[in-house]
Amino acid sequence: MTSGTVAVLVLASACGSVDERRSAAQAAALRFETALRERDVFALCDALAPGTREEVAQVAKAACH
């Protein structure tokens, strides 16, 4: 086994299984949907990815916390 192959295997195993990623994505979507339904601005901001949060803050000209 080459060092490149070992590196790919290590990186691939660090990403988690498909089921784990699916579960995490579903949980994140549910948190966002709940915050949106409840009009919870703080929870909505927390549910956003950091880059998206920054874009929202720039467009709104206000912090998204």
DOROKE-679336 format. One record per atom (N, C-alpha, C, O): residue in three letters; x, y, z. Coordinates in steps of 0.02 Angstrom, whole numbers, plus 50000, padded with zeros to 5 digits. Layout:
ALAXYZ ...
END
This chain:
MET500434994150000 MET500005000050000 MET500455006250000 MET500925006750040 THR500305010849955 THR500715016949951 THR500485021950003 THR499945021250032 SER500905026950015 SER500725032150064 SER500115036050040 SER499715038350081 GLY500045036949974 GLY499465040449947 GLY498815036649961 GLY498305039649978 THR498845030049954 THR498265025949967 THR498075026350041 THR497485026850058 VAL498565026050084 VAL498445026550156 VAL498125033350172 VAL497645033650211 ALA498375038650142 ALA498095045350155 ALA497365045750133 ALA496955048550169 VAL497205042850075 VAL496515042950051 VAL496055038950098 VAL495505041150114 LEU496295033250121 LEU495895029150168 LEU495775032750234 LEU495225032450261 VAL496285036050259 VAL496215039750322 VAL495725045550313 VAL495285046550355 LEU495785049250259 LEU495325054850247 LEU494615052450237 LEU494145055450263 ALA494525047150200 ALA493855044550187 ALA493525042150251 ALA492925043150260 SER493895039050295 SER493605036550357 SER493435042150405 SER492995041350447 ALA493765047850399 ALA493645053550443 ALA492995057150426 ALA492735061050466 CYS492745055950367 CYS492145059550344 CYS491505056650372 CYS490975059850368 GLY491515050850401 GLY490915047650428 GLY490565043750374 GLY490695044550314 SER490105039550395 SER489745035450347 SER489205039650313 SER489035045150335 VAL488935036950260 VAL488395040250224 VAL487795041150270 VAL487475046450270 ASP487645036050309 ASP487075036550355 ASP487185041950408 ASP486725045550426 GLU487805042550433 GLU487955047750483 GLU487875054650452 GLU487595059150484 ARG488125055550391 ARG488065062050359 ARG487335063650342 ARG487115069350349 ARG486965058550321 ARG486255059550306 ARG485885061650370 ARG485475066250368 SER486015058250425 SER485685059850488 SER485855066950511 SER485425070550534 ALA486485068850504 ALA486695075650523 ALA486355080850479 ALA486135086050504 ALA486295079450414 ALA485965084150369 ALA485225084750385 ALA484945090250385 GLN484905079050399 GLN484195079250418 GLN484085083050482 GLN483605086950487 ALA484515082150531 ALA484455085650595 ALA484545093150585 ALA484185097150614 ALA485025095150543 ALA485145102250530 ALA484545105350494 ALA484335110850510 ALA484265101750446 ALA483675104250410 ALA483085104950457 ALA482705109850452 LEU482995100150501 LEU482445100550549 LEU482525106450597 LEU482035109950611 ARG483135107550621 ARG483265113450665 ARG483105119950628 ARG482795124450656 PHE483315120350565 PHE483185126350526 PHE482435127350515 PHE482175132850523 GLU482085121950496 GLU481365122250484 GLU480985124250546 GLU480525128350543 THR481175121450603 THR480855123150666 THR480975130550683 THR480505134050703 ALA481585132850676 ALA481745139850690 ALA481355144550644 ALA481125149850665 LEU481295142650581 LEU480925146650533 LEU480185146950551 LEU479885152350551 ARG479895141250567 ARG479185140950586 ARG479045145050649 ARG478535148350654 GLU479525144750696 GLU479435148350759 GLU479685155650756 GLU479635159350804 ARG479945157450698 ARG480215164250687 ARG480745165950739 ARG480775171550765 ASP481165161050754 ASP481705161750803 ASP482335163950765 ASP482715159750740 VAL482455170450762 VAL483005173250723 VAL483685170650748 VAL484125169250707 PHE483765170050812 PHE484405167750839 PHE484545160450819 PHE485105158750800 ALA484035156250824 ALA484115149250803 ALA484235148750728 ALA484615144450705 LEU483905153050689 LEU484015153050617 LEU484735154650601 LEU485045151250560 CYS485005159750632 CYS485705161550620 CYS486175155850641 CYS486655154350606 ASP486025152750698 ASP486445147250722 ASP486425141350674 ASP486905137550669 ALA485875140450639 ALA485795134750593 ALA486165135850527 ALA486265131050490 LEU486365141950512 LEU486705143350449 LEU487445141550453 LEU487755141750506 ALA487715139850396 ALA488445138750390 ALA488785145450402 ALA488505150650386 PRO489395145450428 PRO489745151750442 PRO489775156550383 PRO489665162550392 GLY489925154150324 GLY489965158550265 GLY489285161550247 GLY489245167350228 THR488765157550254 THR488085160050240 THR487895165250292 THR487575170250276 ARG488075163950354 ARG487925168750408 ARG488255175450394 ARG487945180650404 GLU488875175350369 GLU489225181550352 GLU488875185150295 GLU488805191250297 GLU488655181450245 GLU488305184550188 GLU487655187750211 GLU487485193350189 VAL487285184350254 VAL486655187050280 VAL486795193550318 VAL486435198450310 ALA487315193550358 ALA487495199550397 ALA487675205350350 ALA487495211050363 GLN488035203850296 GLN488225209150249 GLN487615212050214 GLN487545218150209 VAL487175207750190 VAL486575210050154 VAL486105213850201 VAL485825218950183 ALA486025211250262 ALA485565214350310 ALA485875220350345 ALA485535224250377 LYS486535221050337 LYS486915226350371 LYS486795226050446 LYS486725231250480 ALA486765219850472 ALA486675218750544 ALA486975211850559 ALA486995207450516 ALA487195211050620 ALA487495204750640 ALA486975199150642 ALA486395200350661 CYS487175193350622 CYS486755187450626 CYS487045183050680 CYS487545179550669 HIS486745183150741 HIS487015179150795 HIS486525173950816 HIS486665170050861 
END
